Amino acid sequence: MDKFVITGGNPLHGEVIVSGAKNAAVAILAAAVLVEDTCVIENVPIIKDVKVILEILRQLGAEVQMQENGTVVMNCSNLNTFEATSDLVRKMRASYYLLGALLGRFGKAQVSLPGGCDFGGRPIDQHIKGFEAMGAMVKVEHGNVYATTVEGMKGNSVYMDKVSVGATINIMIAATKAQGMTIIENAAKEPHVVDLANFLNYMGANIKGAGTDVIKIKGVDKLHGGTYSIIPDQIEAGTFLVAAAACGGDVLVKNVIPKHLDAITAKLVEMNVEIEEMDDAIRVKRSGKITKANVKTLPYPGFPTDMQPQIVALLSVAEGTSMVTEDVWDNRFQYVSELKRMGAQISVNGKTAVIEGVGNLTGAPVRSTDLRAGAAMLIAGLMAKGTTELQNLEHIDRGYENFEQKLCGLGAQLVREKMEE
Ligand code: UD1
């Protein structure tokens, strides 16, 4: 296990290039199971979650090559099983996309229930509801999901009781090669939902409406190979914007889609941070004090739940009292006790955190409780007075490509050290 030793208090200056989107990559790589030809997928971030999904695909019989520039060449023609139940599958949330992918490919699937970050229960009832509407018989037993069909998947209308990114993606994958039309109503509109639809359409699918509440998928018999490039990571970009705002200075965050960041940049402006948008870059500057703001997480285009810990870290030093409400997950404030070790004054009551801004945080030994919380603690360490030791970096390594190299390139002072046994 590694830790970061962070020397806080340095402003950030310079340019940083955002990598491909983790949440799009894991969905697209799983969906490539539907393609019985060679897919070349570019701008894939080289992070632990991607390596795990690629290893799972190899276990299923896919030929997979990952190049150092982030291009993945894969061919799933020889996929020879509909069972994905290895330890690796249990470890990651996105492995549940194999349910939709294997159902779409073979008309049956057996997949272990997923892991991933722990924010309380992570139900999959809406995924199952969709598969059942499309003719699958689904049961959950012994930690696995078993899904079978008599004659393959059949298109149908599916109304999502709750806006779910995971269920929208899974049903879209399962419907791509189903017989007839599938209509997903109350669909999630996240950028990675749209990116997956674009990938599938490039490979010959017929999907319309991704990015709106209603997605229509007309099943096709076959997908063909091709080349596709993944969108920039909305959350990595947002994390750098918040880091620059937290430390002060002047940073150009490059390779972004500014529209995807509207909810985040609007809050930063409210908090007295200067934001300048360009075509595919955002410049962030701060010299004055951070001021309070209220934030509520919501499905896209609302403020992303994956930016909630980072914004709380920033608000912990704001002038005044802020309220942050987590409206997507039941239990996503575990990291607050770590921030308090650094002097933050935050009380959590159910889904709401009340943050009384303190002038400064102070360095302390802390740990990452999950992926985005790890990023938040790193930001806290960068703005704190003194030295912070941040443990449990395995969470950060799951989702941020070359994080410390990119931050050090901006003038942050941190080193990775091996923990003593
Ligand atoms: C969610 C976020 C996504 C983020 C990811 C990891 C939203 C809408 N989604 O996606 O942006 O990247 O977490 O932090 O912000 N739910 C059900 N039944 C289901 C599926 C989900 O009740 O079958 C509920 C969940 O408990 C949760 C909400 O719906 O409260 C959103 O879940 P979902 O969007 O599916 O989660 P992820 O796909 O992991």
Residues whose N, C-alpha, C, O or C-beta is under 5 A from the ligand:
A	BS01	UD1	G121 R122 P123 I124 D125 Q126 H127 K162 V163 S164 V165 G166 A167 L298 P299 T305 D306 V328 W329
